Amino acid sequence: YIGIMTALYALMQFIFAPVLGALSDNLGRRPVLLISLGGAAINYLVMAFAPELWMLLLGRAVAGLTSANVSVAMAYI
């Protein structure tokens, strides 16, 4: 299951990096980075209290979605 969680995380990053980049052009860099931090916090909460595997996968998908912020952070710098 670790391989599935890693692949899901990477897939979500790959898909949503352009989406977060476009969103940062419209909303601004700082709000998108704050949303990304919120997504990471949600992931940690879900992973801490998840009693079933599908909840872990959902948390990992949210983490991958919101961690595609490297391009946003580079644009902010």
LOTOR-677884 format. One record per residue (C-alpha): residue in one letter; x, y, z. Coordinates in nm, 4 decimals, m for minus. Example, Ala and Ser with C-alpha at 12.3 -4.5 7.8 and 13.67 -1.06 7.14 Angstrom:
# residues 2
(site "A"; (1.2300; m0.4500; 0.7800))
(site "S"; (1.3670; m0.1060; 0.7140))
# end
This chain:
# residues 77
(site "Y"; (0.0000; 0.0000; 0.0000))
(site "I"; (0.2950; 0.2337; 0.0458))
(site "G"; (0.3641; 0.2267; m0.3274))
(site "I"; (0.0033; 0.3165; m0.4027))
(site "M"; (0.0138; 0.6102; m0.1604))
(site "T"; (0.3404; 0.7360; m0.3105))
(site "A"; (0.2111; 0.7050; m0.6651))
(site "L"; (m0.1139; 0.8811; m0.5755))
(site "Y"; (0.0781; 1.1673; m0.4159))
(site "A"; (0.3034; 1.2089; m0.7214))
(site "L"; (0.0107; 1.1828; m0.9639))
(site "M"; (m0.1832; 1.4536; m0.7823))
(site "Q"; (0.1240; 1.6774; m0.7846))
(site "F"; (0.1691; 1.6220; m1.1569))
(site "I"; (m0.1939; 1.6978; m1.2378))
(site "F"; (m0.2475; 1.9958; m1.0095))
(site "A"; (0.0818; 2.1879; m1.0452))
(site "P"; (m0.0480; 2.3779; m1.3517))
(site "V"; (m0.3843; 2.4291; m1.1820))
(site "L"; (m0.2243; 2.5871; m0.8756))
(site "G"; (m0.0017; 2.7969; m1.1016))
(site "A"; (m0.3019; 2.9356; m1.2873))
(site "L"; (m0.4862; 2.9865; m0.9607))
(site "S"; (m0.1918; 3.1792; m0.8210))
(site "D"; (m0.1993; 3.4068; m1.1252))
(site "N"; (m0.5633; 3.4881; m1.0532))
(site "L"; (m0.5720; 3.4974; m0.6726))
(site "G"; (m0.2142; 3.5818; m0.5895))
(site "R"; (0.0768; 3.3787; m0.4614))
(site "R"; (0.0233; 3.4198; m0.0884))
(site "P"; (m0.3379; 3.2891; m0.0736))
(site "V"; (m0.2458; 2.9833; m0.2792))
(site "L"; (0.0512; 2.9080; m0.0523))
(site "L"; (m0.1739; 2.9428; 0.2544))
(site "I"; (m0.4291; 2.7073; 0.0991))
(site "S"; (m0.1457; 2.4615; 0.0358))
(site "L"; (m0.0408; 2.4766; 0.3995))
(site "G"; (m0.4010; 2.4161; 0.5029))
(site "G"; (m0.4150; 2.1108; 0.2784))
(site "A"; (m0.1015; 1.9728; 0.4401))
(site "A"; (m0.2551; 2.0253; 0.7848))
(site "I"; (m0.5726; 1.8443; 0.6767))
(site "N"; (m0.3603; 1.5580; 0.5468))
(site "Y"; (m0.1790; 1.5224; 0.8785))
(site "L"; (m0.5072; 1.5241; 1.0715))
(site "V"; (m0.6629; 1.2648; 0.8424))
(site "M"; (m0.3558; 1.0435; 0.8616))
(site "A"; (m0.3474; 1.0695; 1.2405))
(site "F"; (m0.7094; 0.9653; 1.2926))
(site "A"; (m0.7870; 0.7458; 0.9891))
(site "P"; (m0.9252; 0.4079; 1.0917))
(site "E"; (m0.9437; 0.2747; 0.7345))
(site "L"; (m0.7148; 0.2603; 0.4331))
(site "W"; (m0.9390; 0.4652; 0.2026))
(site "M"; (m0.9147; 0.7572; 0.4436))
(site "L"; (m0.5356; 0.7413; 0.4267))
(site "L"; (m0.5548; 0.7431; 0.0471))
(site "L"; (m0.7902; 1.0417; 0.0553))
(site "G"; (m0.5566; 1.2305; 0.2871))
(site "R"; (m0.2607; 1.1497; 0.0643))
(site "A"; (m0.4524; 1.2721; m0.2416))
(site "V"; (m0.5288; 1.6030; m0.0676))
(site "A"; (m0.1630; 1.6349; 0.0311))
(site "G"; (m0.0500; 1.5750; m0.3252))
(site "L"; (m0.3047; 1.8211; m0.4590))
(site "T"; (m0.1929; 2.0973; m0.2283))
(site "S"; (0.1788; 2.0203; m0.2352))
(site "A"; (0.2082; 2.1073; m0.6015))
(site "N"; (0.3085; 2.4540; m0.4843))
(site "V"; (0.6787; 2.4477; m0.5700))
(site "S"; (0.6155; 2.6446; m0.8892))
(site "V"; (0.4050; 2.8944; m0.6944))
(site "A"; (0.6783; 2.9343; m0.4335))
(site "M"; (0.9438; 2.9839; m0.7028))
(site "A"; (0.7275; 3.2455; m0.8726))
(site "Y"; (0.6797; 3.4203; m0.5371))
(site "I"; (1.0554; 3.4325; m0.4790))
# end
